[in-house]
Amino acid sequence: MKVLKFGGTSVGSIENIHNVKDIINDGEKKVVVLSAMSGTTNQLVAIANDIADREPNEAIDKINKLHETYSVTIDKLLINKDLNKEVKDYVSSIFNFLVTCTYKAFSISLENNILAQGELLSTYMFNCFLQQEGISSTLLPALSFMRIDEDKEPHINYIKQNFQVALNAAENSEIYITQGFICLDANNEVSNLQRGGSDYTATIIGAAMKAEEVQIWTDIDGMHNNDPRYVENTKPISNLSFDEAAELAYFGAKILHPQTVTPVRADNIPVRLKNTMNPDAHGTLISNITSENGIKAIAAKDNITAIKIKSARMLQTHGFLKKVFEIFETYATPIDMITTSEVAVSLTIDDDRNLDNIIEELDEIATIEVDQNQSIICLVGHSVVNHQDTYKLFQILQDVKIRMISYGGSKNNISLLVDTKDKINSLQKLNDYLFELVTL
C-alpha cells in the first residue's frame, strides 16, 4: 500500500479537489494524508492571535468569514443533499467550538486546538465528497495514533501499534483518509508537527506500515534545482538521494518539511514528489540511489543570526570551545554553520529566542559580534566537495560579499552565509555559474 499526501493548495479549490479524487481513484488501496485547505491555517493563526491579544470580536469576525467560505465550498462540492447537510452540520460544530475559544484564556494548548481544526475540516469534507462520488473511503482519526514524546519527537512505537489498531478497526475501504500535521503530545493534549508537518505525518505513517512508497503531492513538478520563487529558469530534479533531500529540506527547500525523509530512509521507502495540477510529470524520486556527482540544487534559509566569538587566548585556553557549546546547549539553541580561525569561532543560529541570554554569557569569556538578517545558501549534491567543477561556485565571490563558508563538513553540502539583501542576487548568480555543469 502507498501513502499519498496532498497539501493545502491541492485541496484548496473545487477543481483541485476533483483532481485529487481522480489521482487517488485508481482501484488500489492507499492511505491519503490531507493538509488543511489553502489559507485556513493562516486564518486560524490569526484567530488565535486575536484571542491572545484579547480581541474576541475580531476573532469572531474572522471565524464567521471563514465559516461562510466553507459553506460556499460545500454547496459547490456536495450536490447530494444528505451529505451536504451532514458536512454543514459538522463544519458548524467546528466553528461553534472556535467561537467558544474566544471566551477562554489564551494558552499554547488552546492555540494547538484551534490550529488542529483545519485538518479536521478538510478530511471530513473530502471523505464525504468521495462517498458522493461512489468511492470507498474511511476516515482514520490521526489523534487516535499520532503522538510525540516529551522531546517533541514522533513516538514511533506508539504510532506503529495504534495505527494498526485504527486500520484494523476501520471499515474495509479502498482509501483511508487521515489528517496531516496534528497529533497528541506526551500529556495527551492536542499538538502538531509544526508548519509543513503533513509531509512528516505521511512518512511517519509510511514507515509505520512499511509502505511501498510515499508520495508528496504539491503544486510544483518536484524539487527544483533552485528556488523558483526568486530565480528564473529553474528545473525539476528527477532523482535525489535521501541525504541530498534532507540537506535541501533543512536549508530551506519549501517543498519538504525538514524531517520528511528521516522516518523512511532506514527502511529504504522511496518518497516521490508530484504535482497535483500536472500528475503526468515525473516529479522527483527520493531514494537511497545516488546518481551523478556534483552540485544538483541550491536552497536558502532566512532569519539567520551570525555570532563571532573572539578570544585572544583561544588556542591556549583548554576547553574554550566546550564552554561556548555548553552555552548554546543550556538554551537549547542548535547551531547551523561553524567556522574557526586562530583566535575566533563564528557560528550561525536560526532560533534567536534566547539570543540576549546567550550573548550575555558569551560576553563573560570572549568579545562578541552579532550580525542579524543573514541567509544561508546551501549547495547540495553527491560528493560536491570532490567534484572537479565545484571550484567554479567561488566565482560568486567577485559579485557578493560572503560572510562565512562551510566547506568539508559534509561531502554533500557547501554552505555560504550572505546578507539577506544579497540572497536573491546570489541565488541567480549561482544558477548562472553552475547549472550548465550538471545534467539533471
Secondary structure as GFF3:
##gff-version 3
##sequence-region A 1 440
A	DSSP	beta_strand	2	6	.	.	.	ID=ss1
A	DSSP	alpha_helix	14	24	.	.	.	ID=ss2
A	DSSP	beta_strand	30	34	.	.	.	ID=ss3
A	DSSP	alpha_helix	40	52	.	.	.	ID=ss4
A	DSSP	alpha_helix	56	77	.	.	.	ID=ss5
A	DSSP	alpha_helix	81	101	.	.	.	ID=ss6
A	DSSP	alpha_helix	108	132	.	.	.	ID=ss7
A	DSSP	beta_strand	137	139	.	.	.	ID=ss8
A	DSSP	three_ten_helix	142	144	.	.	.	ID=ss9
A	DSSP	alpha_helix	156	169	.	.	.	ID=ss10
A	DSSP	beta_strand	175	179	.	.	.	ID=ss11
A	DSSP	beta_strand	182	184	.	.	.	ID=ss12
A	DSSP	beta_strand	190	192	.	.	.	ID=ss13
A	DSSP	alpha_helix	197	208	.	.	.	ID=ss14
A	DSSP	beta_strand	214	218	.	.	.	ID=ss15
A	DSSP	beta_strand	239	241	.	.	.	ID=ss16
A	DSSP	alpha_helix	242	250	.	.	.	ID=ss17
A	DSSP	alpha_helix	262	265	.	.	.	ID=ss18
A	DSSP	beta_strand	271	275	.	.	.	ID=ss19
A	DSSP	beta_strand	284	287	.	.	.	ID=ss20
A	DSSP	beta_strand	297	310	.	.	.	ID=ss21
A	DSSP	alpha_helix	320	330	.	.	.	ID=ss22
A	DSSP	beta_strand	338	340	.	.	.	ID=ss23
A	DSSP	beta_strand	344	349	.	.	.	ID=ss24
A	DSSP	alpha_helix	355	362	.	.	.	ID=ss25
A	DSSP	beta_strand	367	380	.	.	.	ID=ss26
A	DSSP	three_ten_helix	384	386	.	.	.	ID=ss27
A	DSSP	three_ten_helix	390	398	.	.	.	ID=ss28
A	DSSP	beta_strand	402	410	.	.	.	ID=ss29
A	DSSP	beta_strand	413	419	.	.	.	ID=ss30
A	DSSP	three_ten_helix	420	422	.	.	.	ID=ss31
A	DSSP	alpha_helix	423	434	.	.	.	ID=ss32
###
